[in-house]
Amino acid sequence: MNLLELLRTFVRVYELASFTGAADNLGLPRSTVSEHIRALEQRLGARLLQRTTRRVQPTQDGQLLYERCRDMLDQVEEVEGLFREDSLLAGRLRIDLPVALARSLVVPRLGEFLDKHPAIEIEVSATDRRVDLVREGFDCVLRIGEIGDTGLVARRLGSYPLVNCASTEYLKVHGVPETLADLADHQLIHYVPVLGARSAGFEYEENGKPMCLPMKGRVTVNNSDSYKLACLGGFGLIQVPLAGVRESLEKGELQMVLPDHVPAPMAASLLYAHRRNLPRRVRAFMDWLATLIEQDVAAAHALARRLQAGAS
């Protein structure tokens, strides 16, 4: 049995801590994954993984093997394509995107990348939770806002400007806040990454420093689609990247409020595992996605300038 194939299977089981997860990731039956690990252990004469009914843990030998072969496998893939720069890129990509950007920007234009690279398959995860890039087997992750990860490489793509807004119907009933003091009479739709966490409240910058004003609110959400829908439903104010509410502002469904008291722009970053040699298909996709996001960020800033000019 091919040693490289066995090592690739071992790496996925190690990183996902799961035979089932590795099988799904590799597109193999679980029995084949188990067979690969047994064959590798017999070939090396070492126990690599401790398996129980609940979890998979590497032995000391398994950890040593992973550290030695992870970069080696990437280098092998790089060597295989070294003299085939004009050949088709092939293989599977697994990516994670924020819900709003997946829906409104990336997925609608994904055909541009797939048409250029017809031998590539892509698995798209769209979620606003913080996925574990390594353990869940993602090649790259797009994040908006603070990164907070260690051991990952971050490629900054720019920052999205934010706006405060509320539905037109909400403002008809409750009035338009003109000052921070007016917020005492308003509702804030709270956004938290995990339900049960405490919302920071209304965020804004003052003399370049981040500030926070506690606000009441009856609705709390944990994803961007619900956040916008709750605002359209008239439940209160939201603070959101301008790009995500552009159409609703143009239609008059939402209105901006307190334009002089907005949070700092939110950074857009591509995250990937710290490897010396990324597969060519991963580099190609990240370059395509980076261009897409950089164009979207530039368009958002241009819109922000036009809106600001129109308000003055």
Secondary structure, DSSP 8 states (H G I E B T S, - for coil): --HHHHHHHHHHHHHHT-HHHHHHHHT--HHHHHHHHHHHHHHHTS--EEE-SS-EEE-HHHHHHHHHHHHHHHHHHHHHTTT-TTS--EEEEEEEE-HHHIIIIIGGGHHHHHHH-TEEEEEEEE-SS---TTTTT-SEEEEES----SSEEEEEEEEE-EEEEEEHHHHHHH----SGGGGGGS-B-EE-SSTTS----EEEEETTEEEEE----S-EESSHHHHHHHHHTTS-BEEEEHHHHHHHHHHTSEEE--TTS----EEEEEEEE--SS--HHHHHHHHHHHHHHHHHHHHHHHHHHHHHHHH-
